[in-house]
């Protein structure tokens, strides 16, 4: 009985460490996917020019339009 209990405790410790390692791998993989997606879609950081908002004075005018 004591041998079974010792094996169960060791298996529990092993599975806990395995679970923590898999969680770390999942976090790194998710960060890699997000960074790769953002690198492939730089347009999400660009401000869209809104002519109507610029004309009403609530947005800056497009500097390329005045050049």
Secondary structure as UniProt FT lines:
FT   HELIX           2..40
FT   HELIX           42..45
FT   HELIX           51..56
FT   TURN            63..65
//
